[in-house]
Each structure stands twice: as C-alpha cells, then as structure tokens.
C-alpha cells in the first residue's frame, strides 16, 4: 500500500476522458451530482466538511476496468427506475459533465490479490441480489446528526446497503476501513473522500 496521501488535480477534460485515464480496476469512484437529490445528499454531508460547506460528493462506486466491449465498467449500489441495489453499469452513466461536475478516482495501492478479492466480493453481492436501502441512508444521516456514527445504523437490515456502505463492505475484504470511528453501514461518500488511509486521489473538480 502507498506510504502517503496526496491529491492530484486533473486539468480540465471530459468525464469520459477522466475515466479512460484513471478508472483502474479496484479504485474507488466518487461523483458529485447536480440533480435535486444529489444536491440534497451533498448538503446533508455538511457536518463532515470544514466550515459546513456542502460536500463535493453524492455517490460512490467501484471501478472494474475495461471489458470486452472496450468500455469502462463500474460496480455500484444504486436506486433507479428499473433496478434497485447492486448492479454493473458502464462508467459512461456518469459521463455528463453538466449532471456530474465533480469526479474522482481514489487509488489505495491495492495489490493484484486485494483487487481481485474486492471485485469478487462485489460480484458476490450482485449475485446475491443485495438491495439498495433508503432506510439505512436515512439512518446514517440521523446517526451523523446525533454524533453516533460509530454506533450501528438504527435502520440496519440484512442484505441491504447503499452506495458508500457498499464500497466500504468491499474494501473491508482488503483490510481497509475508511473511517475507524464510523460503523460500516454509516459510511458516507465524504468519509471515503476524507479517509486517513494512505491513498492518491485523482480529482476533477468543477465546483
């Protein structure tokens, strides 16, 4: 694992170009969306941000790398009209710069064996039909406001996760806990972005 933590600010480029350069298998992806829901999530994370500014991040996922179609793919736990829970999608889902102005790729320096284990865990949760939990996401924000993030999520259920808790579950397989004082099912995108675990963040920040 890398022995330091650093941020590499990426010069202006398209989101697709960013993915082609930095979406290596096993890295953590973050996006900050501009929709009403995304802005609400970013605003709710203000308690974790200096000077109570809204977070840059509203969603977390895992980069899988390129597939036979030549496209970059991701593993994520998301809620949409047709699918609810862990799913695979092309990274191009977040390719619109207007809708997703902030993008990051976080490299924790995983070994090939760790990368394989993290990806395998994600596929196991996909095969198991793990569902997205709005209840647990709400429970996390309650825990954060009450300063009880280290406690179990008050709405925790078996077989359900939300985006950033999904990523934390995957990384625990590699022995990485993003925030030791935060319960797994209370992990937010901002916790991942601010983790003290040594890493390199490739950041495309449009404000």
N, C-alpha and C positions, 0 to 999 in steps of 0.2 A: 504494500500500500504506500502511497506517496507520503513524504515526510513533512508536507507543508500544505497550506491552504492559500489559494490565490484566485483572483477573478480576472479573466481575460475578456476585455470589452471588444466585441466584434464590430468591425466597421460596417456601415450600413449595407445591407444586402437583403434579398428577398428571404422569406421564411424557408422556401424550398431550397435555396442555396445554403442557408444555415444548416438545414437537415443533412444535405449532401456532404457537408464538411465535418459536422460534429455529432451526428446521430449514430455513434458507435454502439454495438451490442452491449447491453448491461448498464449503460449510462442512464441516469435519471433525467427525464424531461420535465420542464416546467413551462407553462404558458400563462400569460395574464390576459384574460379576455375583456372585451369592451361591451358585451351584452349586459342587460339589466341584471341578470342572475350573476354573471361573472363580477360585475362591479360590486354587487352586494356581498359576495364572498370576500373580495379584496378589502372591502370596508370593514367587514366583521373581524378581520385579522389585525386590525389596528392596534390591539392590545399587545401584539408581539413586535410592533415596529417602533423604531425611535421616533419620538415626537408625535406618536399616534397618527402618523400618516398612513394612508391605506397601503396595503401590500401590493407588490407588483404582480403577485401570483394568485391564480384562481383554480389551477388544475395541475395534477402531477401524473406522470405515467412512466413507463419503462421503454427505452429504445431497444428494438430487437435486431436492427440492422437491415440489410437489403435481402430480398427474396429472389426467387427465380424470375419474377416479373421486372426486376431491376429497380423496384421501388423500396423506399424505407418504410418499415412497419413498426408498430408500437403495440404493447400490451397495456391495457388500462381498465379501470373500473369506472364505468360512466353510466349515466342515465339518459336515454334518448327515447324517441317515439317507438322504435321497433325493438330495441334491445335494452335490457336492464341488468347491468352487472359487468363482470369481467368479460372482455372482448378484445379481439385483434382488429386493428384498423391501419390503414396507410397513414403515415405521418402527415400526408397532404391534407388530412382532415383539419389540421391547424395551419394550413398554408396561406390563409388570407391575412395579409398584414393589417388590414383595417379592423378585422374582428379579433385578431390576436397580435397586438402590437409588441408584446414582450415575450421573448422566447429564451430558454436556457437549456444547456446540456451540462450535467454535472458528472464529472469523471472521478470516481472514488478509487481508481487504480486497481480494480479487481483483477485477480489472476484469471487465466482461462478457466480454471476449475470453478472458481467462485462465479464467474459469469454464466457458465453452463448451469450451475445449481440455481442461481436466481431466475434464469429464464425457464428452467424446468419447473420451478415452483409456480411461476406464473401460469404455465400451461396446465399444471395440475388444478389450479383454482379455476381456470377456464373450463376444463373438462368437468369439474365438479358442479358447474352451474352457479358459482358464487354470485350472489345478488348485490346490487347497489343499495345502501341503506341511507335513506334520507333521515330516518330516526337517529342513527348514530352520528351523522353530520351535525344535527341539531344538538345532540347530547354533548358533542365536543365543544361547541360554542358556549353552551351552558357551563361546562367544566372550566373553560378558559376564563369566562367572566367571574366565576366564583373562585378562581385561582386554585382549582383542584384538578389540574391536568394530569397529575401523577396518579390519580385515582382511576378506577375502572370507569369506562363510559357508562353513564346512568341508563342509556337505552341500548346497551350492547345485546346483540343476538348472535346465535351460532350461524355460521355460513353466510354472513353478510359483511360488507366492507364499503368504504367509499374511496375516492381516488388516492389520496395520500396515505391513508392507513393501509391500502393495498400495497403500495410501494414499500412501506415500512415492513410489512409482513414478508415481502420478497427479500429485502435486504437483511433481515434477521437470519436468513439461511446462510448468508455470507459472514455472519457475525458482526454486522454493523447496525447499531442503534443510533438513529439520528439525534435523539434528544433523551438522555437518560432520565430526566425528570418529567417525562411525558409518557403516559400509557400508550401502547401501540395503537389502540383504537381512538386516541385523541390527537393523532398526528395530523397536522395541517401542512399545506404546501409551504407556508412561511417557516415552519420548523425545519423542513428539509433545506430550504434556501439558506437558513442561518446555522446549520449544523456545525458544531466544532470539530467534527470528524474531518481529518485531512482530505482535501479534495481540490480539484480545479473546476471552476465554473466558467463555461463559455457563455457569455451574456450578450444578447441583442436587446437593448433597452430603448424603446421609443417613447418612454414616459407613461 
